[in-house]
Amino acid sequence: MDVTMDVSVKLSALQVMQDAPVIPVIVLNDVKQAVLLARALVAGGIRMLEVTLRTPQALACIEAIARDVPEAVVGAGTVRSAADAQAVAMAGARFAVSPGYTRTLGQACRDAGLSLLPGVATGSEIMMAQEDGLTELKFFPAMQAGGPTMLKAWSGPFLDVKFCPTGGVSMANAAEFLALPNVVCVGGSWLTPADAVASGDWARVTALARQACGLAHLPA
């Protein structure tokens, strides 16, 4: 059995990152759209789905995807507190993504059985995460914090750290990030355009997911 589909097996952050070149950053305002969107992404080869806690409906959307789309692995983004970690785990999320990192949040995710991809933007933040055993990190906000140039600079002192750049990453620049040896995947919202979600254009979402899956094979 594929361990990513077996909910009894805890995923590592590295497994989440390695599944596809892109983790979609998803904002949902309607629970009715959640399952259809998740199925469209899975059809295009994207299984790791980050549903952000940016709307009142987010937890219900996570729950719906976890229940009705077993082929997907639903996670939660914008997780900022121990209460968030507990809530998303109860809703069925299997991984958490945060805009920053605190030890309280790290412990809460461990207690909840969630793998955590914490956001970092400085060397000190990377070192704090490493002290707590975290070596797979979200570089956020990627473009505003230095982009590929910063990641290249970090490859020396932090050669054992792997990154998922998120923030300002698009189809236009994703290949440049993915060509770096310390980048495993990128995070981006372009796979789920707001207008496509609002209109139910799931074929477009599937096409964008397929395109994103091909990024790993493109030269930078």
N, CA and C of each residue as an Amber inpcrd file, in Angstrom:
protein
   660
   0.8460000  -1.2040000   0.0000000   0.0000000   0.0000000   0.0000000
   0.8730000   1.2420000   0.0000000   0.4750000   2.2430000  -0.7490000
   1.1740000   3.5120000  -0.7770000   1.0150000   4.1870000   0.5830000
   2.1340000   4.4530000   1.2670000   2.0210000   5.0070000   2.6160000
   1.3910000   6.3870000   2.6110000   1.5040000   7.1060000   1.4950000
   0.8820000   8.4220000   1.4650000  -0.6270000   8.3340000   1.5380000
  -1.1870000   7.2090000   1.1250000  -2.6320000   7.0390000   1.1610000
  -3.1080000   6.3570000   2.4490000  -2.1830000   5.7700000   3.1920000
  -2.5290000   5.0740000   4.4280000  -2.5240000   6.0830000   5.5740000
  -3.7070000   6.4690000   6.0220000  -3.8040000   7.5250000   7.0190000
  -3.2560000   7.1080000   8.3780000  -2.9940000   5.8100000   8.5630000
  -2.4310000   5.3610000   9.8370000  -0.9240000   5.5790000   9.9030000
  -0.3190000   5.9220000   8.7670000   1.1250000   6.1270000   8.7020000
   1.4130000   7.6160000   8.6640000   2.2590000   8.0780000   9.5920000
   2.6190000   9.4900000   9.6050000   3.6020000   9.7810000   8.4800000
   3.3130000  10.8080000   7.7170000   4.2010000  11.2260000   6.6490000
   5.3100000  12.1050000   7.1970000   6.4750000  12.0250000   6.6010000
   7.5250000  12.9770000   6.9250000   7.3470000  14.1980000   6.0350000
   7.9290000  15.3170000   6.4600000   7.8670000  16.5170000   5.6290000
   8.5400000  16.2750000   4.2840000   9.5990000  15.4760000   4.2770000
  10.2990000  15.1940000   3.0290000   9.4040000  14.4100000   2.0730000
   8.6250000  13.4680000   2.5880000   7.6940000  12.7240000   1.7260000
   6.6640000  13.6630000   1.0990000   6.1830000  14.6080000   1.8970000
   5.2240000  15.5840000   1.3740000   5.8600000  16.3830000   0.2380000
   7.0960000  16.8040000   0.4430000   7.7840000  17.6400000  -0.5380000
   8.1550000  16.8720000  -1.8050000   8.4660000  15.6030000  -1.6670000
   8.9570000  14.8210000  -2.8060000   7.8460000  14.2880000  -3.7180000
   6.6050000  14.4010000  -3.3160000   5.5270000  13.7600000  -4.0710000
   5.3150000  14.3900000  -5.4410000   5.5110000  15.7000000  -5.5540000
   5.3290000  16.4030000  -6.8280000   6.1580000  17.6790000  -6.7920000
   6.4200000  18.2800000  -7.9410000   7.2290000  19.4970000  -7.9520000
   6.5710000  20.7040000  -7.2910000   5.2360000  20.6730000  -7.1840000
   4.5110000  21.8200000  -6.6460000   3.5050000  21.3710000  -5.5950000
   3.4750000  22.0920000  -4.4730000   2.3980000  21.9500000  -3.4930000
   1.4560000  23.1290000  -3.7190000   0.2100000  22.8780000  -4.1100000
  -0.7040000  23.9950000  -4.3500000  -1.1270000  24.6620000  -3.0500000
  -1.0970000  25.9760000  -3.0500000  -1.5680000  26.7650000  -1.9130000
  -3.0090000  27.1550000  -2.2200000  -3.9410000  26.5740000  -1.4800000
  -5.3610000  26.6230000  -1.8430000  -6.1510000  27.4850000  -0.8560000
  -6.9350000  28.4060000  -1.4000000  -7.8570000  29.2130000  -0.6040000
  -9.2730000  28.8530000  -1.0410000 -10.0750000  28.3730000  -0.0970000
 -11.4370000  27.9310000  -0.4200000 -12.4660000  28.6890000   0.4090000
 -13.5000000  29.1490000  -0.2630000 -14.5850000  29.8550000   0.4050000
 -15.8940000  29.0640000   0.4260000 -15.8950000  27.9180000  -0.2540000
 -17.1230000  27.1440000  -0.3900000 -16.8010000  25.6580000  -0.2410000
 -17.3960000  25.0280000   0.7560000 -17.1370000  23.6060000   1.0040000
 -17.5450000  22.7640000  -0.1990000 -18.5590000  23.1910000  -0.9280000
 -19.0280000  22.4320000  -2.0890000 -17.9430000  22.3320000  -3.1690000
 -17.0420000  23.3110000  -3.1910000 -15.9890000  23.3070000  -4.2050000
 -14.7870000  22.4700000  -3.7950000 -14.6490000  22.1790000  -2.5080000
 -13.4320000  21.5550000  -1.9900000 -13.1610000  20.1890000  -2.6150000
 -14.1480000  19.3310000  -2.6090000 -13.9580000  17.9740000  -3.1240000
 -13.7190000  17.9900000  -4.6270000 -14.4650000  18.8140000  -5.3500000
 -14.3030000  18.8960000  -6.8000000 -12.9160000  19.4230000  -7.1640000
 -12.4410000  20.4220000  -6.4250000 -11.1060000  20.9620000  -6.6690000
 -10.0330000  19.9190000  -6.3730000 -10.1830000  19.2300000  -5.2550000
  -9.2010000  18.2040000  -4.8940000  -9.1430000  17.1130000  -5.9540000
 -10.2880000  16.6730000  -6.4420000 -10.3160000  15.6410000  -7.4770000
  -9.6720000  16.1300000  -8.7660000  -9.8690000  17.4040000  -9.0920000
  -9.2630000  17.9660000 -10.3010000  -7.7420000  17.9970000 -10.1890000
  -7.2240000  18.3360000  -9.0210000  -5.7800000  18.3670000  -8.8110000
  -5.1910000  16.9610000  -8.8520000  -5.8600000  16.0260000  -8.2090000
  -5.3890000  14.6300000  -8.2130000  -5.3710000  14.0820000  -9.6380000
  -6.3860000  14.4240000 -10.4270000  -6.4400000  13.9690000 -11.8170000
  -5.2470000  14.4660000 -12.6240000  -4.6970000  15.6100000 -12.1980000
  -3.5330000  16.1580000 -12.8770000  -2.2120000  15.7260000 -12.2820000
  -2.2580000  14.8550000 -11.2630000  -1.0380000  14.3160000 -10.6730000
  -0.5690000  14.9760000  -9.4000000  -1.3540000  15.8940000  -8.8620000
  -0.9910000  16.5880000  -7.6190000  -1.8260000  16.0280000  -6.4740000
  -1.1500000  15.4160000  -5.4910000  -1.8770000  14.7780000  -4.3820000
  -1.7390000  15.5220000  -3.0610000  -0.6170000  16.2040000  -2.8380000
  -0.3960000  16.9240000  -1.5880000  -1.0600000  18.2940000  -1.6860000
  -2.0970000  18.5190000  -0.9210000  -2.9240000  19.7140000  -1.0620000
  -2.8810000  20.5480000   0.2160000  -2.3890000  21.7610000   0.1000000
  -2.3220000  22.6680000   1.2510000  -3.5230000  23.6060000   1.2300000
  -4.4860000  23.3480000   2.0920000  -5.6540000  24.2190000   2.2280000
  -5.3560000  25.2200000   3.3390000  -5.3030000  26.4820000   2.9920000
  -4.8910000  27.4960000   3.9610000  -6.0310000  27.8890000   4.9000000
  -5.6540000  28.2120000   6.1270000  -6.6420000  28.6490000   7.1200000
  -6.8960000  30.1470000   6.9840000  -7.2870000  30.5480000   5.7960000
  -7.5110000  31.9660000   5.5260000  -8.9850000  32.3120000   5.3760000
  -9.8410000  31.3090000   5.4710000 -11.2850000  31.5360000   5.3580000
 -11.9960000  30.7740000   6.4670000 -13.1860000  31.2200000   6.8380000
 -13.9380000  30.5210000   7.8780000 -14.2990000  29.0890000   7.4940000
 -14.3160000  28.7870000   6.1840000 -14.7250000  27.4710000   5.7090000
 -13.5600000  26.4820000   5.6030000 -12.3510000  26.9290000   5.9120000
 -11.1640000  26.1120000   5.6420000 -11.2050000  24.7560000   6.3500000
 -11.5420000  24.7370000   7.6120000 -11.5490000  23.4650000   8.3530000
 -12.5810000  22.4980000   7.7810000 -13.7410000  23.0070000   7.4190000
 -14.7660000  22.1510000   6.8280000 -14.3140000  21.6270000   5.4720000
 -13.5590000  22.4360000   4.7360000 -13.0350000  21.9950000   3.4350000
 -11.9940000  20.8930000   3.6110000 -11.1270000  21.0510000   4.6020000
 -10.1350000  20.0160000   4.9040000 -10.8350000  18.7140000   5.2590000
 -11.8490000  18.8190000   6.0910000 -12.5900000  17.6280000   6.5110000
 -13.2500000  16.9350000   5.3230000 -13.8280000  17.7190000   4.4260000
 -14.5080000  17.1450000   3.2570000 -13.5270000  16.4250000   2.3400000
 -12.3720000  17.0290000   2.1070000 -11.3790000  16.3990000   1.2380000
 -10.8430000  15.1220000   1.8820000 -10.5430000  15.1880000   3.1770000
 -10.0220000  14.0040000   3.8770000 -11.0250000  12.8510000   3.8260000
 -12.2920000  13.1800000   3.8830000 -13.3360000  12.1510000   3.9160000
 -13.6540000  11.6060000   2.5250000 -13.7030000  12.4930000   1.5260000
 -14.2690000  12.1180000   0.2330000 -13.2590000  11.9460000  -0.9010000
 -12.0000000  12.3190000  -0.6600000 -10.9840000  12.1820000  -1.7200000
  -9.7960000  11.4070000  -1.1510000  -9.9440000  10.0930000  -1.0040000
  -8.8790000   9.2970000  -0.3970000  -7.5830000   9.2830000  -1.2040000
  -7.6610000   9.6290000  -2.4850000  -6.4440000   9.6570000  -3.3080000
  -5.5750000  10.8710000  -2.9870000  -6.1460000  11.8510000  -2.3210000
  -5.4140000  13.0700000  -1.9720000  -4.8540000  12.9560000  -0.5580000
  -3.8290000  13.7520000  -0.2960000  -3.3040000  13.9110000   1.0620000
  -3.4970000  15.3770000   1.4170000  -4.4520000  15.6490000   2.2860000
  -4.7770000  17.0410000   2.5840000  -3.9520000  17.5310000   3.7640000
  -3.4360000  18.7380000   3.6080000  -2.7030000  19.4060000   4.6720000
  -3.3040000  20.7720000   4.9000000  -2.7920000  21.4680000   5.8920000
  -3.3000000  22.7870000   6.2360000  -2.1800000  23.8130000   6.1780000
  -2.4810000  24.9490000   5.5910000  -1.5270000  26.0480000   5.5590000
  -1.9480000  27.1610000   6.4910000  -1.0590000  28.1150000   6.6780000
  -1.2740000  29.2440000   7.5820000  -1.5720000  28.7490000   9.0020000
  -0.9190000  27.6650000   9.3870000  -1.0360000  27.1400000  10.7530000
  -0.0840000  27.9410000  11.6340000  -0.6200000  28.6390000  12.6350000
   0.2030000  29.5810000  13.4000000   0.2280000  29.3130000  14.8970000
  -0.5980000  28.4040000  15.3720000  -0.7000000  28.2070000  16.8170000
  -0.9560000  26.7390000  17.1400000  -0.8110000  26.4090000  18.4290000
  -1.1210000  25.0560000  18.8790000  -2.5940000  24.7420000  18.6400000
  -3.4570000  25.7270000  18.8250000  -4.8910000  25.5200000  18.5900000
  -5.1550000  25.2060000  17.1230000  -4.4520000  25.9070000  16.2280000
  -4.5860000  25.6140000  14.7970000  -4.1780000  24.1700000  14.5110000
  -3.0360000  23.7590000  15.0660000  -2.5320000  22.4040000  14.8170000
  -3.5360000  21.3520000  15.2750000  -4.1030000  21.5460000  16.4520000
  -5.0760000  20.5960000  16.9750000  -6.3310000  20.5580000  16.0990000
  -6.7670000  21.7420000  15.6650000  -8.0010000  21.8180000  14.8770000
  -7.8370000  21.1510000  13.5150000  -6.7090000  21.4000000  12.8470000
  -6.5450000  20.8230000  11.5110000  -6.3330000  19.3160000  11.5810000
  -5.6600000  18.8510000  12.6330000  -5.4870000  17.4060000  12.7980000
  -6.8370000  16.7310000  13.0120000  -7.6940000  17.3400000  13.8110000
  -9.0260000  16.7890000  14.0450000  -9.8660000  16.7940000  12.7610000
  -9.5960000  17.7560000  11.8890000 -10.3430000  17.8440000  10.6270000
  -9.8580000  16.8310000   9.5960000  -8.6950000  16.2380000   9.8440000
  -8.1930000  15.2200000   8.9280000  -6.9190000  15.5820000   8.1910000
  -6.3300000  16.7490000   8.4990000  -5.0760000  17.1260000   7.8410000
  -3.9570000  16.1930000   8.2850000  -3.0210000  15.9280000   7.3650000
  -1.9050000  15.0450000   7.6790000  -0.5660000  15.7790000   7.7080000
  -0.5640000  17.0060000   7.2560000   0.6360000  17.8220000   7.3840000
   0.2300000  19.2740000   7.5750000   1.1520000  20.0450000   8.1180000
   0.8970000  21.4570000   8.3790000   1.9920000  22.2960000   7.7520000
   1.6120000  23.4630000   7.2690000   2.5500000  24.4270000   6.7080000
   2.3210000  25.7410000   7.4380000   3.4100000  26.3640000   7.8880000
   3.2670000  27.6000000   8.6540000   4.0680000  28.7240000   8.0100000
   3.6520000  29.9900000   8.2320000   4.3950000  31.1180000   7.6700000
   5.6840000  31.4160000   8.4260000   5.8000000  30.8770000   9.6430000
   6.9940000  31.0560000  10.4670000   7.1630000  29.8450000  11.3690000
   8.0010000  29.9920000  12.3960000   8.2240000  28.8470000  13.2900000
   8.3740000  29.2990000  14.7280000   7.7020000  28.5710000  15.6210000
   7.9420000  28.6890000  17.0580000   8.0370000  27.2790000  17.6230000
   8.7320000  27.1490000  18.7290000   8.8660000  25.8270000  19.3300000
   7.5260000  25.3170000  19.8510000   6.6680000  26.2170000  20.2800000
   5.3350000  25.8090000  20.7180000   4.5710000  25.1690000  19.5670000
   4.6550000  25.7780000  18.4020000   3.9710000  25.2190000  17.2390000
   4.5880000  23.8850000  16.8420000   5.9170000  23.8060000  16.8590000
   6.5730000  22.5520000  16.5140000   6.1420000  21.4180000  17.4150000
   6.0740000  21.6810000  18.7200000   5.6690000  20.6490000  19.6650000
   4.2080000  20.2670000  19.4650000   3.3680000  21.2650000  19.1840000
   1.9420000  20.9910000  18.9740000   1.7320000  20.0920000  17.7560000
   2.4980000  20.3210000  16.7040000   2.3680000  19.4790000  15.5130000
   2.8470000  18.0660000  15.7980000   3.9340000  17.9360000  16.5540000
   4.3910000  16.5880000  16.9330000   3.3330000  15.8820000  17.7640000
   2.7500000  16.5980000  18.7150000   1.7180000  16.0020000  19.5740000
   0.4950000  15.5720000  18.7670000   0.1980000  16.3270000  17.7040000
  -0.9890000  16.0420000  16.8850000  -0.7160000  15.0300000  15.7780000
   0.5500000  14.6040000  15.6510000   0.9000000  13.6460000  14.6120000
   1.0190000  14.2470000  13.2220000   1.2570000  15.5560000  13.1680000
   1.3700000  16.2510000  11.8870000   2.8370000  16.4700000  11.5330000
   3.2120000  16.1910000  10.2980000   4.5070000  16.6640000   9.8410000
   4.3760000  18.1650000   9.5910000   5.4590000  18.8850000   9.8340000
   5.4060000  20.3480000   9.7490000   6.4370000  20.8590000   8.7540000
   5.9890000  21.7550000   7.8920000   6.8620000  22.4670000   6.9710000
   6.8190000  23.9380000   7.4020000   7.7590000  24.3550000   8.2700000
   7.6900000  25.7060000   8.8250000   8.3630000  26.7400000   7.9390000
   7.8310000  27.9420000   7.9680000   8.3900000  29.0210000   7.1750000
   9.6130000  29.6420000   7.8180000  10.6330000  29.9110000   7.0060000
  11.8470000  30.5960000   7.4550000  12.2570000  31.6170000   6.4010000
  12.8890000  32.6900000   6.8750000  13.3770000  33.7140000   5.9480000
  14.7720000  34.2040000   6.3060000  15.3260000  33.7010000   7.4210000
  16.6530000  34.1270000   7.8520000  17.4580000  32.9240000   8.3330000
  18.7710000  33.1160000   8.4140000  19.6390000  32.0580000   8.9190000
  19.3130000  31.6740000  10.3510000  18.9740000  32.6470000  11.1780000
  18.6530000  32.3550000  12.5760000  17.4100000  31.4850000  12.6910000
  16.4240000  31.7420000  11.8340000  15.2000000  30.9290000  11.8550000
  15.4910000  29.4980000  11.4120000  16.3720000  29.3530000  10.4300000
  16.7620000  28.0080000  10.0010000  17.4300000  27.2700000  11.1540000
  18.3350000  27.9420000  11.8620000  19.0520000  27.3110000  12.9700000
  18.1080000  26.9170000  14.1010000  17.1020000  27.7440000  14.3760000
  16.1330000  27.4100000  15.4230000  15.3400000  26.1600000  15.0360000
  14.9280000  26.0950000  13.7740000  14.1890000  24.9200000  13.3200000
  15.0760000  23.6780000  13.3720000  16.3360000  23.8220000  12.9820000
  17.2660000  22.6960000  13.0260000  17.4720000  22.1890000  14.4490000
  17.5310000  23.0940000  15.4040000  17.6960000  22.6930000  16.8010000
  16.5650000  21.7770000  17.2570000  15.4040000  21.9390000  16.6360000
  14.2480000  21.1050000  16.9720000  14.0870000  19.9310000  16.0080000
  15.1310000  19.6600000  15.2340000  15.1250000  18.4790000  14.3780000
  14.4530000  18.6380000  13.0410000  14.1750000  19.8670000  12.6340000
  13.4900000  20.1140000  11.3670000  14.4990000  20.5330000  10.3080000
  14.5830000  19.7670000   9.2380000  15.5420000  20.0700000   8.1710000
  14.8750000  20.2350000   6.8090000  13.5580000  20.1390000   6.7570000
  12.7880000  20.4260000   5.5500000  11.9450000  21.6520000   5.8480000
  12.2230000  22.7480000   5.1640000  11.6530000  24.0300000   5.5430000
  11.0300000  24.7540000   4.3520000  10.0660000  25.5790000   4.6510000
   9.4400000  26.4390000   3.6550000  10.1890000  27.7810000   3.6450000
  10.7120000  28.1790000   2.5000000  11.3570000  29.4820000   2.3750000
  10.2770000  30.4810000   2.0030000   9.9680000  31.3840000   2.9350000
   8.8050000  32.2650000   2.7540000   9.0520000  33.6390000   3.3820000
   8.6280000  34.7070000   2.6990000   8.1310000  34.7640000   1.3150000
   9.3110000  34.7360000   0.3550000   9.3530000  33.7680000  -0.4970000
  10.5550000  33.4250000  -1.2620000  11.1050000  34.5860000  -2.0960000
  10.2980000  35.1660000  -2.9480000  10.8200000  36.2200000  -3.8100000
  11.1690000  37.4700000  -3.0180000  10.3440000  37.8170000  -2.0570000
  10.5940000  39.0130000  -1.2660000  11.8030000  38.8510000  -0.3460000
  12.1320000  37.6040000   0.0100000  13.2360000  37.3440000   0.9440000
  14.5520000  37.0230000   0.2430000  14.6050000  37.1580000  -1.0750000
  15.8730000  36.9620000  -1.7580000  15.8630000  35.9900000  -2.9140000
  14.7800000  35.2440000  -3.0700000  14.6250000  34.3720000  -4.2150000
  15.7150000  33.3220000  -4.3730000  15.9660000  32.8830000  -5.5910000
  16.9760000  31.8530000  -5.8310000  18.3680000  32.2510000  -5.3460000
  18.6880000  33.5320000  -5.4010000  20.0080000  33.9890000  -4.9510000
  20.2270000  33.6810000  -3.4780000  19.2130000  33.8930000  -2.6660000
  19.3250000  33.5930000  -1.2370000  19.4850000  32.0960000  -1.0110000
  18.7490000  31.3000000  -1.7250000  18.8570000  29.8510000  -1.5730000
  20.2450000  29.3540000  -1.9660000  20.8150000  29.9340000  -3.0030000
  22.1750000  29.5780000  -3.3850000  23.1600000  29.9220000  -2.2670000
  22.9670000  31.0720000  -1.6280000  23.8420000  31.4830000  -0.5340000
  23.7170000  30.5470000   0.6600000  22.5170000  30.0480000   0.9050000
  22.2920000  29.1540000   2.0430000  22.8200000  27.7460000   1.7950000
  23.0700000  27.3820000   0.5410000  23.4650000  26.0090000   0.2460000
  24.7900000  25.6310000   0.8840000  25.6380000  26.6150000   1.1950000
  26.9080000  26.3310000   1.8610000  26.7400000  26.0600000   3.3470000
  26.3020000  27.0680000   4.1310000  26.1830000  26.8600000   5.5740000
  25.0690000  25.9000000   5.9790000  24.0640000  25.7390000   5.1340000
  22.9250000  24.8640000   5.4650000  22.7950000  23.7580000   4.4190000
  23.9000000  23.0650000   4.1690000  23.9150000  22.0680000   3.1000000
  23.0070000  20.8800000   3.3900000  22.6070000  20.6870000   4.6510000
  21.7540000  19.5580000   5.0190000  20.2750000  19.9280000   5.0780000
  19.9230000  21.1320000   4.6400000  18.5360000  21.5990000   4.7030000
  17.9340000  21.6060000   3.2980000  16.6810000  21.1590000   3.2090000
  15.9400000  21.1760000   1.9540000  14.7860000  22.1660000   2.0630000
  14.5180000  22.8630000   0.9620000  13.5510000  23.9520000   1.0000000
  12.4020000  23.7740000   0.0100000  11.2630000  24.3810000   0.3960000
  10.1030000  24.5410000  -0.4700000   9.8380000  26.0420000  -0.5690000
  10.3830000  26.7230000  -1.5810000  10.1370000  28.1590000  -1.7150000
   8.6670000  28.4330000  -2.0260000   8.1040000  29.3940000  -1.3220000
   6.7000000  29.7660000  -1.4990000   6.5790000  31.2750000  -1.3160000
   5.7710000  31.8960000  -2.1400000   5.5890000  33.3380000  -2.0510000
   6.2150000  34.0230000  -3.2530000   5.3870000  34.3700000  -4.2170000
   5.8980000  34.9640000  -5.4400000   6.3880000  33.9470000  -6.4490000
   6.1950000  32.6650000  -6.1580000   6.6020000  31.6090000  -7.0910000
   5.4630000  31.3860000  -8.0850000   5.8310000  31.2570000  -9.3470000
   4.8350000  31.0920000 -10.4120000   5.3640000  30.1130000 -11.4490000
   4.5430000  29.8240000 -12.4270000   4.9810000  28.9490000 -13.5070000
   6.1910000  29.5470000 -14.2250000   6.2740000  30.8710000 -14.2230000
   7.3520000  31.5490000 -14.9420000   8.7120000  31.3820000 -14.2800000
   8.7380000  31.2700000 -12.9580000  10.0400000  31.1870000 -12.2660000
  10.2460000  29.9000000 -11.4780000   9.2710000  29.0100000 -11.4880000
   9.3690000  27.7910000 -10.6860000  10.5590000  26.9280000 -11.0960000
  10.8200000  26.8100000 -12.3970000  11.9110000  25.9590000 -12.8610000
  13.2630000  26.4460000 -12.3420000  13.4140000  27.7630000 -12.2070000
  14.6690000  28.3040000 -11.6890000  14.8970000  27.8450000 -10.2540000
  13.8390000  27.8370000  -9.4600000  13.9450000  27.3470000  -8.0850000
  14.2310000  25.8490000  -8.0610000  13.4760000  25.1060000  -8.8610000
  13.5750000  23.6470000  -8.8230000  14.9210000  23.1360000  -9.3250000
  15.6410000  23.9600000 -10.0590000  16.9650000  23.5610000 -10.5340000
  18.0130000  23.6060000  -9.4240000  17.7090000  24.2480000  -8.3060000
  18.6720000  24.3620000  -7.2070000  18.7360000  23.0520000  -6.4320000
  19.9160000  22.6030000  -6.0300000  20.0520000  21.3100000  -5.3570000
  19.3970000  21.2540000  -3.9760000  19.1880000  22.4080000  -3.3360000
  18.5620000  22.4040000  -2.0110000  17.0640000  22.6760000  -2.0580000
  16.4900000  22.6540000  -3.2530000  15.0360000  22.8280000  -3.4150000
  14.4270000  21.5090000  -3.8640000  13.4420000  21.0270000  -3.1110000
  12.7540000  19.7740000  -3.4470000  11.4740000  20.0450000  -4.2300000
  10.7480000  21.0770000  -3.8280000   9.5110000  21.4480000  -4.5050000
   9.2740000  22.9260000  -4.2510000   8.2350000  23.4620000  -4.8600000
   7.8380000  24.8390000  -4.6060000   6.3700000  24.8520000  -4.1920000
   5.9540000  25.9350000  -3.5850000   4.5470000  26.1180000  -3.2560000
   3.9970000  27.2800000  -4.0560000   2.7640000  27.1470000  -4.5310000
   2.1990000  28.2250000  -5.3270000   0.6970000  28.1420000  -5.4530000
   0.1030000  29.2980000  -5.6840000  -1.3550000  29.3650000  -5.7970000
  -1.8340000  29.3580000  -7.2440000  -0.8830000  29.3370000  -8.1970000
  -1.3040000  29.4660000  -9.5950000  -2.0290000  28.2250000 -10.1100000
  -1.9320000  27.0920000  -9.4070000  -2.6370000  25.8910000  -9.8460000
  -4.1460000  25.9920000  -9.6280000  -4.5450000  26.8850000  -8.7260000
  -5.9720000  27.0110000  -8.3970000  -6.4140000  28.4650000  -8.5370000
  -6.4500000  28.9930000  -9.7530000  -6.8460000  30.3960000  -9.9450000
  -8.2400000  30.6540000  -9.4000000  -8.3970000  31.7940000  -8.7700000
  -9.6790000  32.1130000  -8.1360000 -10.8280000  32.0820000  -9.1270000
 -10.5830000  32.5600000 -10.3600000 -11.6770000  32.5810000 -11.3280000
 -12.0550000  31.1780000 -11.7910000 -11.0600000  30.2960000 -11.8940000
 -11.3570000  28.9110000 -12.2880000 -12.1440000  28.1980000 -11.1990000
 -11.7580000  28.4230000  -9.9360000 -12.4730000  27.8020000  -8.8200000
 -13.9010000  28.3370000  -8.7480000 -14.0540000  29.6510000  -8.8770000
 -15.3820000  30.2600000  -8.7760000 -16.3250000  29.7760000  -9.8680000
 -15.7640000  29.5550000 -11.0650000 -16.6140000  29.1380000 -12.1910000
 -16.7240000  27.6260000 -12.3270000 -15.9560000  26.8830000 -11.4860000
 -15.9850000  25.4280000 -11.5710000 -15.2850000  24.8880000 -12.8030000
 -14.2620000  25.5930000 -13.2510000 -13.5160000  25.1480000 -14.4310000
 -12.4490000  24.1430000 -13.9930000 -12.9070000  22.9500000 -13.6570000
 -12.0140000  21.9340000 -13.1060000 -11.0670000  21.3760000 -14.1620000
 -11.4550000  21.4070000 -15.4140000 -10.5570000  20.9530000 -16.4800000
  -9.3220000  21.8440000 -16.5450000  -9.5080000  23.1250000 -16.3240000
  -8.3690000  24.0540000 -16.3120000  -7.4450000  23.7490000 -15.1420000
  -8.0100000  23.4710000 -13.9880000  -7.2010000  23.1310000 -12.8190000
  -6.3890000  21.8640000 -13.0690000  -7.0400000  20.8530000 -13.6580000
  -6.3320000  19.6050000 -13.9780000  -5.1980000  19.8610000 -14.9620000
  -5.4420000  20.6950000 -15.9680000  -4.4070000  21.0150000 -16.9540000
  -3.2250000  21.7310000 -16.2950000  -3.5080000  22.6490000 -15.3690000
  -2.4370000  23.3600000 -14.6560000  -1.6420000  22.4030000 -13.7740000
  -2.3300000  21.4480000 -13.1650000  -1.6400000  20.4560000 -12.3380000
  -0.7180000  19.5900000 -13.1830000  -1.1920000  19.1630000 -14.3330000
  -0.3490000  18.3580000 -15.2280000   0.8770000  19.1550000 -15.6790000
   0.6540000  20.4020000 -15.9820000   1.7540000  21.2720000 -16.3940000
   2.7820000  21.3970000 -15.2660000   2.2940000  21.5540000 -14.0430000
   3.1770000  21.6860000 -12.8870000   3.9810000  20.3990000 -12.6680000
   3.3600000  19.2610000 -12.8870000   4.0740000  17.9960000 -12.7120000
   5.2290000  17.8450000 -13.6910000   5.1230000  18.5060000 -14.8270000
   6.1930000  18.4520000 -15.8080000   7.3580000  19.3580000 -15.5060000
   7.2240000  20.2250000 -14.4920000   8.2820000  21.1800000 -14.1660000
   9.5820000  20.5090000 -13.7790000   9.5060000  19.3650000 -13.1520000
  10.7210000  18.6960000 -12.6820000  11.6430000  18.3210000 -13.8420000
  11.0960000  18.2630000 -15.0400000  11.8730000  17.8230000 -16.1970000
  12.3230000  18.9840000 -17.0870000  11.9750000  20.2250000 -16.6610000
  12.3250000  21.3820000 -17.4660000  13.6650000  21.9590000 -17.0350000
  14.4760000  22.4260000 -17.9630000  15.7160000  23.1020000 -17.5790000
  15.4150000  24.4750000 -17.0060000  16.2570000  24.9250000 -16.0940000
  16.0510000  26.2620000 -15.5260000  16.4140000  27.3200000 -16.5420000
